[in-house]
Amino acid sequence: MSLQSSLASIENWPVPTAAAAVVRADGAVLGSHGLVDHRFALASVTKPLAAYAALVAYEEGAIELDEPAGPAGSTVRHLLAHTSGLAFDEHRVTAAPGERRLYSNAGFEVLGDHVAKATDIPFGEYLRQAVLEPLGMTRTSLDGSPAKDGVSTVADLVRFVAEVQAPRLLDPRTVAEAMTVQYPGTKGVLPGFGHQSPNDWGLGFEIRDSKSPHWTGGSSSPRTFGHFGQSGTFLWVDPVAGAACVALTDRAFGPWAVEAWTPFTDAVLAELRR
């Protein structure tokens, strides 16, 4: 199977540089287009990588998901699920833990500090040792915030989304928990797409469910999960389709992405079905 037709449509995106690929759970790349070894700033697509590292720390016994972390009453789980009450980009409490889905870069920075303290390893280095190195993601790095400062390639992220579909670094039950809605029924804002009720989220991964509008496809299954970034980047995994997609660009997220991403994903899924 080749998905060249749908993937080649990134040529029409109004961006300087773009690359994309689709991969099955067994690691088979079904198609790719563009400079798959070009290093792009990930922006918030950094968060799923950081979350995976935190889950490795959990399985190693360095941290517990329900231990205190962040503001009073908050836990590691709250930080991963954007329900700690921390503001978007400030280390300031704006709600009680578990009350609202407040998408928070600050929360992931607190999470990174928590893991670094528990493991006695700087978080960027822990991510390298726990996730990047074992998966052969040699062109991925994190120097800065675990919320937004990752740099990677499509080729490397294909390795990551293959891992998420068929886990080797984590117990599959842990990954299943990460893709399960945490604090069901919680309302919140999906950045770029407005208020969502509910605004479902797992542990570091956004869950599509019935959200509308959304950045994935109109034909994406409700079980689809993933993340997008303000640098015009995204990755999604659709368990029903049995595949995952990575697309990276070097143009900031905006109306162009809202217009381009949904038909692109629908075209990928249509080719997968054929």
N, C-alpha and C positions, 0 to 999 in steps of 0.2 A: 504494500500500500504506500502511496506517496501523496503528500498533501501540498505539493508544490503550488497548485493553483490558489488555494486560500492563503497560504503563507506569503506568496509573492505579492499579495495585495498591500503589504506594508510599503511597497514602492510608491503607493499613492498617498501615504500619510504625509502631512506637511511638516516633516521633521528633517533635520540635517542627516542623521544617521539612525538606522533601526536594524534590529535583527530579531528573529523569532524562531522557535522550534516547538515541535510536539513530540512527546515521548510516552511510551507505554510503561506500565508498572515493571515490566521485565527489563527496562533500560533500553529497549529498541527505539531508536529515533525514527519516527515516521515521516519526518520532513524537517527541513530547516531552510532559512533564507536570510541573506545578509551576512554581516561580519560576526560570526558566532564567537570569535575569540577576541573581539573588541571589548575593552573594559569600560563599563558604564557606571556612573553613580546610581546607586539603587534607590536612594531616598528611603521611603518606608518599607520597601521590599526587604530592607535589612531586618525588619522585625521578625518574620518567620524564621530566619536563620538564628537570630538571638534567642527566640523562644525555644527552638530545637536544642540549642546549647543548654538553656536552663533546664529542659527536660532531661538531658543527659546528667546534669548535676543532681537532679532529683533521683534518677535511677541509681546514681553512684552513692546516694545517701548523704550528699553534702548539704542538701536543702530538702524541705518538705513543702508540698504545695499549699498546705494550710497553716504554715507557720507565719508569725507576724513579719510583715515587711511593708515599708512605706508608712503612710499616715496611721494614726491610732485606729485600731480595729481592722486595718487592711492586712491582707496576706499576699503571698506569692501568687496565688490563684487570682486574686483581685487585680494585681498588676498585669498579669498575662491577659486577662479578659477585659481590660480597660474599665474596671468598675471600682478602682481604688478611691475615686473621688478627687484625684489630682487633676489640675487644669491641663490644657493642651500642651503648652510649651513652658509652663511655669511650675516651680515646685511650691504650689499653693493649693490648699484644699478647697474645693468648691461644692462638694457633696459628701454625704456619708457613704462609706464603703458599701457596695452592692445596690445602691439606690438608683443610679443612672449609669448609662454607658457613655462615659466621657472619654473619647479617644484621646490618648495622652502619650506624647513623646516623653514627658517628664517621668511618667510611670515606668517606661522601659529603661530610662536612665537609672532610676532607683533600683529596678530589677537587676540591671547589670552590676551596679555597685554591691548589691546584696550577694549575688553569685560570686563576685570577685573576693569579697570579704570571707565568704564561707569556704572558698577553695584556696584562698591565698594566692590566686593567680589573676593578673589583670584580665578584664573580661574579653578583650580582643584576642589575647593569647589563649584564653580558655576556649573561645569559639574555634580558633585554629586547631587546637589539639583535639577537641571533642567532636567536631563536625567536619571542618574543611579538609584537614589532612586525611582522615580515614576515608573520605569520599573522593579524594583526588582532586579537590577544588583548589588547584594550585594558583589560579589567577584571581582568587577572591581574598579580600582583606577587609579588616575593620580597624580603622585608626580614628577613634572618636566615639560618638554617641551610638549605643546599640539600638537607638530608635531610627537612625537615618543616615549614618555615615559609611555604610558598606559600599564596596566597589566590587563588581563581578562581571562575568561574561555569560552569554546565553549557554555556551558549552558547559560551564561550571554549574549553572542553575538547573540544567537538564539532569545532572547527576543528583542534585538535591531533590527535585520533584520526583525522580525515580525512587529515591530512598523513602520519601514520604508515602508513596504508593505501596511500597513493599519494604518495610523497615528492616534494617540490619543493625543500625546503631542503637535502636530503642526497641523495647518490647512492643509488639503491635497493639497491645491493650493500652499502653501509654499514648500512642499516636491516635488511637480511636477516641480516647478521652480528649485529646487536643482538638479533635474535629467534632466534638459534642458541644451543644450549646451550654454555656456556663451562665448561671443566673437567668433562666428563661423568663421571657416577658419583659425584659429590661428595655426601656426606650432610650433613644439617643440619636445623635447626628452622625451620619456616614459622610465624612469630609468629601465635598464636591457633589454630593447627591442628596443632601438635606436630611430632614427628620425622618426617622424610620421607627415604626412601632409594630412589632418589636425590632430592635437592632441586634440581631443575633451574632454572637461571637464565641469562638472556642478559646483555646489557650494559645494566643499569638496568631491565630488564623481567623479571618472573617468568614462567616458561613452565609451562603447566599440565601437559603430558605426562600421566602416569598417576597423578598425586598423588591420594591419598584419605586423609582428608577434604580438601576444597578449598572455596574461597569462590566459585568459578564454578559453572556448572550441571553436573548429572549428564550432560547431553547436550552439553556444551561439547566441541568437538573437542580432541584432544591438542595441536594447534598453537596453541590459544588462549594469548595472552600479555597481561600487563597489570600492575596493581598495586592494592592497597587501602591505606587509611589508618586510623589509630586514631581519626580524627574521624568515622568512619562513612561513608567515601567509597571509591569504586572506579571504575576504568575497565578495560574489557577489549576486546580485538580478537580476533575469531574469523575467521581467513582462510577457513575452510571455509564459514561462514555468509555471508561477504562483508559483514560489518557489524561495528560497534563500539558499545559502550554505555558511557555515563557516568552515574553516580548519586552525588549529593552529599547529605549530611545534616549536621545539627548535633548529633548525639548520638554520644558515644564508642562505638567498636566494643565489642561484647560478645556475650553469648549471643543477643540479639535479632537481630544481624546474621547470625550463623551460621545461625539458623533462617530468616531472611527472604531472604537473597541467592540461595541456590541455587534455590528454587522460582521466584523472580522471573526469574532468568536463563533457566531452563528454559521459562518461559512466553513470554519474549521470543523465544527461538529457535524455539519451536513456531509462534508467529505469523509469524516470518520464513519458515519452511518453507511455511506456507499461502499 
